[in-house]
Amino acid sequence: MSERDRRMLSFPAVHPCEGISPPTLVASLISLSQSICSYEPQEFQTQRHNARETIRQIGIVLMFLEELEDSALQIPSSAVLCLAELHFTFQKIHFLMQDCTLQAARLLMLAKSELVASQFRALIRAVATSLDVLPLHHFHLCADVTELTQLVTKQASKATFQLDPSDARLTNTLHSVLCHFSRGTEPDLISLHQILHYLQITTWTDCNTQIHFLQEEISLECRHRQDKQLPLLSSLVAFLSYCRGVIFQIIQDTQPRCTTPFNLTSVNPQDFRCPISLDLMTDPVTVSTGQTYDRASIQKWLKAGNSTCPKTGEKLTNTDLVPNTTLKRLIQHFCAHNGISLFNSCNHKNNTVAGSPAAAHAMQFLAWFLTRRLAFGTEEQKHKGAYEIRVLARTSIFNRGCLIEMGTVPPLLDLLSSANDKSTQENTISALLKLSKHPNGPKSIIESGSVNAILWVLKNGLTLEARQIAAATIFYLSSVKEYAESIGENPEVIPALVELVKEGRTCGRKNAVVAIFGLLSLPRNHQRVLAADAVPALLDILSSSSDKEQLIAEALAVLAALAENVEGARAILQGSALPLTVGMLRSATSRAAKEHSASILLSLCVNGGPEVVAVLAKDPSLMPLLYSLLAEAYSHAAKKARFLIKVIQDFHETRTSGLKGSSPPQEPSLHVW
């Protein structure tokens, strides 16, 4: 188990195996003791007194163990049992030391200081219990070591592991601050500074590191189907977010350089839900039938005595659960891009709540602070405000709703219109992108008159990154039908997107393609897309061997939508698309790409006439490809393939029967091959 696969202050120690030899057990105990004693008191930001006392007592036990190893005495079985219990306790102490010295966990350790002190106390008393029943008289060790060991036993059983006065004082201050937030009142900055200073959280990056750690803790809590600690963890995240936004003015962070809408046309988010619980899968595993479930759900199913696959009803040949790491990464990617936390997926909620009253009010205060900074701050403060909004809006839907409600959109748009700095422009347009993903985001942005400002960045952005983020923003704004109409009516939007398809990098091209796909939800935009010469640009993606399959799948999706009407089919056929599309059907590995390829071919047959069917009927490789789709049982792709097979078979039957169309087809009026 890796360190971050366990929750903080949880100690998954294991007992030594029954057959372990005494010398091996003693050697392992010495190694564990040395690891514990290697910690220095100054490594502990909290619990220094308790850690120092623990290290001192384990150090004395280490002397006893080393003497025991050097003497090579025969160890009786009763002593082996005591040493095994001691080994079990030492593991837990080592876990506790790891947690207390983890730099990213300082705030959490302060918040749980009483619990941590009690764990030190309980573990040292467990050491005393093991030593107390250890038959020291059997070992014939030197008197000094025996006496010290007996002294440790007495001290450990009576030791008072209490909270340091300074820890207690700052713990009370922290809980007082959280209570202020819970009641809807802002705490004084002096208290915040005292906490941060005590924990040596001195920079924006220090604060951000603590936030990321706590967010991982929330994910681990959810993975283990626990939620008792979630209100506290959410409150601590909000506390640090408030400090990061209000106290630290210098940003020390870098963002990923590519911001892309999630692969909406290629992946169905419903595939991320466990067929048993219907929740987002946090730990997807595959069973022998090839079906994937969340580990906790399928384990519960199997423990209930079931031996069949819940989805297919097939008999499971074995109960092995194979981790589906690819799907897990996709789910994490989806959650990151859509502000969905594992906490809320475990609790049957969409991430629209803060997690605690303290977290809700802290976020509201911070959003209002950032809004004022954007409206009235210096240029540097405005830049910092835009960046904070970008980071906060990435975290959760609740944060996005709070930022929109507190009025951050209008000043963000003003900043976008006036930004003459690359970094400021990127952060501002990225903040708007994140806010556009909220259900109320498109309305707030459009009604604030944003289209021209976003269009300007799309066409003339100071960086290619800013242009591709603008394209992604247009995609999300177009998800609302009425806005897709108003955006499409702007004569410059679609040509600008097509231009980005032609000259952008992979990420930018994908954003532009997906934005065009979004606009095609409105039929009247089809002609505008065709008029902007989108088809040649899309076909160029298909013919380029360097383009990634995800981009190719998105381009195929747009072409499939255009091919559904006669004008679109004509434009695609004029671009010699048939061989390219058949090639995609042959070489594509994704379900979406195969499905879109089959859809394009079917639409071209329907809208292109018998000439197109005649050309496809001559290709001996096509029918095996279509039959393979039926065999792979892709629902939509199989349906398209079935219709296309029927069209081609009907064509062949018509020719052989001597009916109309039996003569060789005339030269196509369109360039279909």
C-alpha positions in Angstrom: 0.0 0.0 0.0 1.4 3.4 -1.0 1.5 6.2 1.5 -1.3 8.1 -0.2 -3.5 5.0 -0.5 -4.3 5.3 3.2 -6.1 8.0 5.1 -4.3 10.2 7.6 -4.2 8.8 11.1 -5.2 5.4 10.0 -2.6 2.7 10.6 -3.0 -0.5 8.5 -0.4 -2.5 10.5 -0.1 -6.2 10.0 0.9 -8.9 12.4 4.1 -10.8 11.6 3.4 -14.2 10.2 3.2 -17.1 12.6 6.2 -18.9 11.3 8.6 -16.0 11.4 11.9 -16.9 13.0 12.9 -15.0 16.2 16.1 -13.6 14.7 14.2 -12.2 11.7 11.5 -10.7 14.0 14.1 -9.1 16.2 16.0 -7.7 13.1 12.7 -6.2 11.8 12.0 -4.7 15.2 15.4 -3.1 15.2 14.9 -1.7 11.8 11.5 -0.2 12.7 12.9 1.2 16.0 15.7 2.9 14.1 13.3 4.4 11.6 11.2 5.9 14.5 14.3 7.2 16.3 15.6 8.8 13.1 13.0 11.5 13.4 14.1 14.8 14.8 11.8 16.9 17.1 12.2 19.9 14.9 10.5 18.0 12.1 7.2 18.1 14.0 5.4 21.4 13.6 2.9 20.1 16.2 3.1 17.4 18.9 6.8 18.1 19.5 6.7 17.1 23.2 4.8 13.8 22.5 7.1 13.0 19.6 10.2 13.7 21.7 9.0 11.5 24.5 8.1 8.7 22.1 11.4 8.8 20.4 13.2 8.7 23.8 11.3 5.6 25.0 11.6 3.7 21.7 15.3 4.5 21.8 15.7 2.6 25.1 13.7 -0.3 23.7 16.1 -0.3 20.7 19.0 -0.8 23.1 17.3 -3.8 24.5 16.6 -5.2 21.0 20.2 -4.7 19.9 21.5 -6.4 23.0 19.1 -9.3 22.4 20.3 -9.6 18.8 24.0 -9.5 19.8 23.5 -12.2 22.5 22.0 -14.7 20.1 20.0 -16.3 22.9 17.2 -18.8 22.4 13.9 -16.9 22.5 11.0 -18.8 24.0 7.7 -18.9 22.2 6.0 -16.8 24.8 8.5 -14.0 24.2 8.0 -14.3 20.4 4.3 -13.5 20.9 5.2 -10.4 22.9 7.7 -9.3 20.4 5.2 -9.8 17.6 2.7 -7.5 19.4 5.5 -5.0 19.9 6.2 -5.1 16.1 2.6 -4.5 15.4 2.6 -1.4 17.7 5.8 -0.1 16.3 4.3 -0.1 12.8 1.5 2.1 14.0 3.9 4.4 15.8 5.9 4.7 12.5 2.7 5.6 10.6 1.9 8.2 13.2 5.3 9.7 12.9 4.9 9.9 9.1 1.6 11.7 9.4 2.9 14.2 12.0 5.9 15.2 9.9 4.2 15.4 6.5 4.5 19.1 5.5 1.3 19.2 3.5 -0.7 17.9 6.5 0.2 20.6 9.0 -3.2 22.2 9.2 -5.0 18.8 9.5 -2.6 17.7 12.3 -3.4 21.0 14.1 -7.1 20.5 13.7 -6.9 17.0 15.1 -4.3 17.7 17.7 -6.3 16.2 20.6 -6.9 13.0 18.7 -3.2 12.8 17.7 -2.1 13.3 21.3 -4.4 10.5 22.4 -3.0 8.2 19.8 0.6 8.8 21.0 -0.7 8.0 24.5 -2.5 4.8 23.5 0.4 3.5 21.4 3.1 4.0 24.1 0.8 2.3 26.6 0.5 -0.6 24.1 4.3 -0.8 24.1 4.3 -0.9 27.9 1.8 -3.8 27.8 4.0 -5.8 25.4 7.1 -5.2 27.5 5.3 -5.9 30.8 4.5 -9.5 29.8 7.9 -10.1 28.2 9.8 -12.7 30.3 13.0 -10.7 30.7 14.5 -13.2 33.1 14.8 -15.7 30.3 17.2 -13.5 28.3 20.1 -13.1 30.8 21.0 -9.7 29.4 23.3 -7.2 31.1 21.7 -5.6 34.2 21.8 -2.0 32.8 19.7 -2.9 29.7 17.3 -5.0 31.7 16.9 -2.2 34.2 16.3 0.4 31.5 13.7 -1.8 29.8 11.8 -2.3 33.1 12.0 1.5 33.6 10.5 2.1 30.2 7.7 -0.3 31.0 6.8 1.6 34.1 7.2 5.0 32.5 5.2 4.1 29.4 2.3 2.7 31.4 2.1 6.0 33.4 3.2 8.5 30.8 1.1 11.6 30.3 1.0 12.5 26.6 -0.7 15.8 26.6 -1.2 18.5 24.1 1.6 21.2 24.1 0.1 24.5 25.4 1.0 26.2 22.1 -0.7 23.5 20.1 -3.8 23.8 22.3 -3.9 27.6 22.0 -3.6 27.5 18.2 -6.1 24.6 17.9 -8.6 26.7 19.8 -7.9 29.7 17.5 -8.4 27.5 14.4 -11.7 26.2 15.6 -12.8 29.7 16.6 -12.1 30.9 13.1 -14.1 28.0 11.6 -17.0 28.8 14.0 -16.9 32.4 12.8 -17.3 31.1 9.2 -20.1 28.8 10.2 -22.0 31.6 11.8 -21.6 33.7 8.6 -19.1 36.2 10.1 -15.6 37.0 8.8 -12.8 36.2 11.3 -10.1 38.8 11.9 -7.0 38.5 9.8 -4.8 38.5 13.0 -6.1 35.1 13.9 -5.4 33.8 10.4 -1.9 35.1 10.4 -1.2 33.5 13.8 -2.3 30.1 12.5 -0.3 30.3 9.3 2.8 31.6 11.1 2.6 28.8 13.7 2.4 26.2 11.0 5.1 28.0 8.8 2.7 28.3 5.9 4.4 31.4 4.5 3.7 31.5 0.8 0.9 31.0 -1.7 2.5 27.7 -2.7 2.6 26.5 0.9 -1.1 27.2 1.2 -1.9 25.6 -2.1 0.1 22.5 -1.2 -2.0 22.1 2.0 -5.2 22.5 -0.1 -4.2 19.8 -2.6 -3.4 17.5 0.3 -6.8 18.0 1.9 -8.6 17.4 -1.4 -6.7 14.1 -1.7 -7.9 13.3 1.8 -11.5 13.9 0.7 -11.0 11.6 -2.2 -9.6 8.9 0.0 -12.5 9.3 2.5 -14.8 8.8 -0.4 -13.0 5.8 -1.8 -13.3 4.1 1.6 -17.0 5.1 1.7 -16.4 7.3 4.8 -17.9 10.7 5.3 -17.5 11.6 9.0 -14.5 13.7 8.4 -15.7 15.4 5.3 -17.3 18.5 6.9 -14.0 19.2 8.8 -11.9 18.6 5.6 -14.2 20.8 3.6 -14.0 23.5 6.2 -10.2 23.4 6.2 -10.0 23.6 2.4 -12.2 26.6 2.5 -10.2 28.2 5.3 -7.0 27.8 3.3 -8.6 28.9 0.1 -9.7 32.1 1.9 -6.2 32.6 3.2 -4.7 32.0 -0.2 -6.9 34.5 -1.9 -6.9 37.2 0.8 -3.5 37.1 2.5 -1.0 35.9 -0.1 -0.6 38.3 -3.0 2.2 36.7 -4.9 1.2 33.8 -7.1 3.8 30.9 -7.3 2.1 28.3 -9.5 2.0 27.1 -13.0 -1.1 25.9 -14.9 -1.3 23.2 -17.5 -0.9 24.8 -20.9 -3.8 23.1 -22.6 -7.4 23.7 -21.6 -9.7 21.4 -23.5 -13.4 20.7 -23.2 -14.0 17.2 -22.0 -14.3 14.7 -24.9 -18.1 14.9 -24.9 -18.6 13.5 -28.4 -16.4 10.5 -27.8 -17.1 9.4 -24.3 -20.4 8.9 -22.6 -20.1 10.0 -18.9 -22.8 7.5 -18.1 -20.1 4.8 -18.8 -18.4 6.1 -15.6 -21.2 5.0 -13.3 -21.2 1.7 -11.6 -24.0 -0.5 -13.0 -24.8 -1.6 -9.4 -24.7 1.6 -7.4 -25.1 4.1 -10.3 -22.5 6.3 -8.6 -19.3 7.5 -10.4 -16.7 4.7 -10.0 -13.8 5.7 -7.8 -12.0 2.4 -8.1 -13.2 0.6 -11.3 -12.4 -3.0 -11.6 -13.2 -5.6 -14.4 -14.6 -9.0 -13.7 -14.2 -12.2 -15.8 -17.1 -11.4 -18.1 -15.4 -8.1 -19.2 -17.9 -5.9 -17.3 -16.6 -3.1 -15.1 -17.9 -2.2 -11.6 -16.8 -0.1 -8.7 -14.7 -2.3 -6.4 -16.8 -1.7 -3.3 -20.1 -2.5 -5.1 -18.9 -5.7 -6.8 -17.3 -6.9 -3.6 -20.5 -6.4 -1.7 -22.3 -8.4 -4.4 -19.8 -11.2 -4.2 -19.9 -11.3 -0.4 -23.6 -11.7 -0.5 -23.0 -15.1 -2.1 -23.7 -14.2 -5.8 -21.6 -15.9 -8.4 -22.9 -14.2 -11.6 -22.2 -11.0 -13.4 -24.8 -8.5 -12.2 -25.1 -6.9 -15.6 -25.0 -9.9 -18.0 -26.1 -12.7 -15.7 -23.2 -14.8 -16.9 -21.5 -17.2 -14.5 -18.2 -15.7 -13.2 -15.4 -18.1 -14.0 -13.4 -16.5 -11.1 -13.7 -13.7 -8.6 -10.6 -11.9 -9.6 -11.1 -8.1 -9.8 -8.7 -6.5 -12.3 -8.1 -2.7 -11.8 -9.3 -0.7 -14.8 -6.6 2.0 -14.7 -7.4 3.5 -18.0 -11.1 4.1 -17.1 -10.0 5.4 -13.7 -7.8 8.0 -15.4 -10.7 9.0 -17.7 -13.0 9.4 -14.7 -10.4 11.5 -12.8 -10.0 13.6 -16.0 -13.8 14.0 -16.3 -14.1 15.0 -12.7 -11.3 17.5 -12.9 -12.7 19.2 -16.0 -16.3 19.3 -14.6 -15.6 20.3 -11.0 -17.0 17.0 -9.6 -15.5 15.7 -6.4 -15.5 12.1 -5.3 -17.0 13.3 -2.0 -20.2 14.2 -3.7 -20.3 11.2 -6.0 -20.2 9.0 -3.0 -23.1 10.8 -1.4 -25.4 10.8 -4.4 -25.0 14.5 -4.9 -23.8 16.6 -7.7 -21.0 18.8 -6.4 -23.3 21.7 -5.7 -22.9 21.9 -1.9 -19.9 23.2 0.0 -19.5 20.3 2.4 -20.1 22.4 5.6 -21.6 25.8 6.7 -18.1 27.1 7.4 -17.0 26.1 3.8 -20.0 27.8 2.3 -19.6 31.1 4.1 -15.8 31.2 3.6 -16.3 30.7 -0.1 -18.9 33.5 -0.2 -16.6 35.9 1.6 -13.8 35.0 -0.7 -15.9 35.4 -3.8 -17.0 38.9 -2.7 -13.4 39.9 -1.9 -12.3 38.8 -5.3 -15.1 40.6 -7.0 -14.1 43.9 -5.3 -10.5 43.3 -6.2 -11.5 42.8 -9.9 -13.6 46.0 -9.9 -11.4 48.4 -7.8 -8.0 46.8 -7.4 -4.6 47.6 -9.0 -3.6 45.9 -12.2 -1.6 43.4 -10.2 -4.5 42.7 -7.9 -6.9 42.2 -10.8 -4.5 39.7 -12.3 -4.3 37.9 -9.0 -8.1 37.9 -8.7 -8.6 36.4 -12.1 -6.1 33.7 -11.3 -7.7 32.9 -8.0 -11.1 32.6 -9.7 -9.6 30.3 -12.3 -8.3 28.0 -9.6 -11.4 28.1 -7.4 -13.8 27.5 -10.3 -11.8 24.4 -11.2 -12.4 22.8 -7.9 -16.2 22.5 -7.6 -19.6 23.4 -9.0 -20.4 25.1 -5.7 -17.5 27.4 -6.0 -18.5 28.3 -9.5 -22.1 29.1 -8.4 -20.8 31.2 -5.6 -18.5 33.2 -7.8 -21.3 33.8 -10.3 -23.7 34.8 -7.6 -21.2 37.3 -6.1 -20.9 39.0 -9.5 -17.4 38.1 -10.7 -18.5 37.8 -14.3 -18.9 41.5 -15.3 -15.5 42.6 -13.9 -13.9 39.6 -15.5 -15.2 40.6 -18.9 -14.0 44.1 -18.4 -10.6 42.8 -17.5 -10.6 40.6 -20.6 -11.4 43.5 -22.8 -8.6 45.6 -21.5 -5.9 43.0 -20.8 -2.7 43.7 -22.6 -0.7 41.1 -20.7 -0.5 37.5 -21.9 -0.8 35.9 -18.5 -3.7 38.1 -17.4 -5.6 37.4 -20.6 -5.1 33.7 -20.3 -6.2 33.6 -16.6 -9.2 35.8 -17.3 -10.5 33.8 -20.3 -9.8 30.5 -18.4 -11.8 31.8 -15.4 -14.7 32.5 -17.7 -14.4 29.1 -19.2 -14.6 27.4 -15.8 -17.6 29.6 -14.9 -19.3 28.8 -18.2 -19.5 25.1 -17.1 -22.0 26.0 -14.3 -25.7 25.8 -15.2 -26.0 29.5 -14.6 -22.7 30.4 -16.2 -23.8 30.8 -19.9 -26.7 33.1 -18.9 -24.5 35.3 -16.7 -21.8 35.5 -19.4 -24.0 36.1 -22.4 -26.2 38.7 -20.6 -23.1 40.6 -19.6 -22.4 41.1 -23.3 -19.4 38.7 -23.5 -19.5 37.4 -27.0 -17.5 40.2 -28.7 -14.8 40.1 -26.0 -14.5 36.3 -26.2 -14.6 36.5 -30.0 -11.8 39.1 -30.0 -9.6 36.7 -27.9 -10.5 33.8 -30.3 -9.3 35.8 -33.3 -6.5 38.0 -31.8 -5.5 36.3 -28.5 -2.1 37.3 -27.3 -1.2 33.6 -27.1 -2.4 30.5 -28.9 -3.4 29.2 -25.4 -5.8 32.1 -24.9 -7.3 31.5 -28.4 -8.0 27.8 -27.7 -9.5 28.6 -24.3 -11.8 31.1 -26.0 -12.9 28.3 -28.4 -13.7 26.0 -25.5 -15.7 28.8 -23.8 -17.8 29.2 -26.9 -18.5 25.5 -26.8 -19.9 25.7 -23.3 -21.9 28.8 -24.1 -23.4 27.1 -27.1 -24.7 24.3 -24.9 -27.8 26.5 -24.4 -29.8 26.4 -27.6 -30.8 30.1 -27.6 -27.2 31.1 -27.1 -26.1 28.7 -29.9 -28.4 30.7 -32.1 -27.1 34.2 -31.1 -23.4 33.1 -31.3 -23.9 31.4 -34.7 -25.5 34.6 -36.0 -22.4 36.5 -35.3 -20.7 36.4 -38.8 -17.2 36.2 -37.3 -17.5 33.4 -34.8 -17.6 30.3 -37.0 -15.0 31.5 -39.5 -12.7 32.2 -36.5 -13.2 28.7 -35.2 -12.5 27.2 -38.6 -9.3 29.3 -38.8 -8.2 27.8 -35.5 -8.9 24.3 -36.8 -6.6 25.1 -39.7 -3.7 26.6 -37.8 -3.9 25.6 -34.2 -2.1 22.9 -32.3 -3.8 19.7 -31.4 -5.5 21.1 -28.3 -6.6 24.3 -30.0 -7.9 22.4 -33.0 -9.9 20.0 -30.8 -11.4 22.9 -28.9 -12.5 24.6 -32.2 -13.9 21.4 -33.6 -15.9 20.7 -30.5 -17.2 24.3 -30.4 -18.3 23.9 -34.0 -20.0 20.6 -33.0 -21.9 22.5 -30.3 -23.1 25.1 -32.7 -24.4 22.4 -35.0 -27.1 21.6 -32.4 -29.0 24.4 -34.2 -29.8 23.4 -37.8 -29.5 26.9 -39.2 -25.8 26.9 -38.2 -25.1 24.0 -40.6 -25.1 26.3 -43.6 -22.9 28.8 -41.8 -20.4 26.1 -41.0 -20.4 24.9 -44.6 -20.0 28.5 -45.9 -16.9 28.9 -43.6 -15.2 26.1 -45.5 -15.1 23.9 -42.4 -15.3 20.6 -44.4 -11.8 20.9 -46.1 -10.3 21.7 -42.7 -12.0 18.7 -41.1 -11.0 16.4 -43.9 -7.4 17.6 -43.5 -7.5 16.3 -39.9 -8.5 12.9 -41.2 -5.8 12.8 -43.8 -3.1 13.8 -41.3 -1.3 10.9 -39.7 0.1 13.1 -36.9 -3.3 14.0 -35.4 -4.4 12.2 -32.3 -7.3 9.8 -32.5 -9.4 11.9 -30.1 -9.2 14.9 -32.4 -10.0 12.6 -35.4 -13.0 11.3 -33.6 -14.3 14.8 -32.9 -13.7 15.8 -36.6 -15.7 12.7 -37.7 -18.5 13.7 -35.3 -18.8 17.1 -37.0 -18.7 15.5 -40.4 -21.4 13.0 -39.4 -23.6 15.9 -38.3 -23.0 17.8 -41.6 -23.6 14.7 -43.7 -27.2 14.4 -42.4 -28.4 17.0 -45.0 -27.9 17.1 -48.7 -25.7 20.2 -48.8 -23.4 18.9 -46.2 -23.1 15.5 -47.9 -22.4 17.3 -51.2 -19.6 19.3 -49.6 -18.1 16.2 -48.0 -18.2 14.2 -51.3 -16.5 17.1 -53.1 -13.7 16.7 -50.7 -13.0 13.1 -51.7 -14.1 11.9 -48.3 -15.2 8.4 -49.1 -11.7 6.7 -49.1 -10.8 8.7 -46.0 -13.9 7.6 -44.2 -13.5 4.0 -45.1 -9.9 4.3 -44.0 -11.1 5.6 -40.6 -13.5 2.7 -40.3 -10.6 0.4 -40.9 -7.9 2.0 -38.7 -9.8 3.6 -35.9 -9.6 1.9 -32.5 -12.2 4.0 -30.6 -15.9 3.1 -30.5 -16.8 6.7 -31.3 -14.6 7.0 -34.4 -16.0 3.8 -35.8 -19.6 4.8 -35.1 -19.1 8.3 -36.7 -17.4 6.7 -39.7 -20.3 4.4 -40.3 -22.8 7.2 -39.8 -21.0 9.4 -42.4 -21.0 6.6 -45.0 -24.7 5.9 -44.4 -25.7 9.5 -44.7 -23.6 9.9 -47.9 -25.4 6.9 -49.4 -28.8 8.4 -48.4 -28.0 12.0 -49.5 -25.5 11.3 -52.3 -27.7 8.8 -54.2 -27.0 5.5 -56.0 -23.6 6.8 -57.4 -22.2 6.7 -53.8 -23.6 3.3 -53.1 -22.1 2.0 -56.3 -18.7 3.2 -55.3 -18.9 1.7 -51.9 -20.3 -1.6 -53.3 -17.1 -2.0 -55.3 -14.8 -1.8 -52.3 -14.3 -5.5 -51.1 -12.9 -4.4 -47.8 -16.0 -2.5 -46.6 -18.4 -5.4 -45.9 -16.0 -7.2 -43.5 -15.5 -3.9 -41.7 -19.2 -3.4 -41.3 -19.7 -7.0 -40.1 -17.0 -6.6 -37.5 -19.0 -3.7 -36.1 -22.0 -6.0 -35.7 -19.7 -8.6 -33.9 -18.3 -6.0 -31.6 -21.9 -5.2 -30.5 -21.4 -1.4 -30.3 -25.0 -0.4 -30.1 -25.1 2.8 -32.2 -22.3 1.7 -34.5 -23.9 -1.7 -35.0 -27.2 0.0 -35.9 -25.5 2.2 -38.5 -23.6 -0.7 -39.9 -26.7 -2.9 -40.2 -28.5 -0.2 -42.3 -25.4 0.3 -44.4 -25.1 -3.4 -45.1 -28.7 -3.5 -46.1 -28.3 -0.6 -48.5 -25.3 -2.2 -50.2 -27.0 -5.6 -50.3 -30.1 -4.1 -51.8 -27.9 -2.4 -54.5 -26.3 -5.8 -55.4 -29.7 -7.6 -55.5 -31.2 -4.8 -57.7 -28.3 -5.2 -60.2 -28.5 -9.0 -60.4 -32.3 -9.0 -60.7 -32.1 -6.9 -63.9 -34.4 -4.2 -62.4 -33.7 -0.5 -62.4 -30.2 0.2 -61.6 -28.9 -3.1 -62.9 -26.8 -1.5 -65.6 -23.4 -0.2 -64.6 -23.8 3.1 -62.7 -23.2 6.3 -64.6 -20.1 8.4 -63.8 -20.9 10.1 -60.5 -21.8 13.8 -60.8 -19.8 14.3 -57.6 -16.2 13.4 -57.0 -16.9 10.5 -54.6 -13.6 8.6 -55.0 
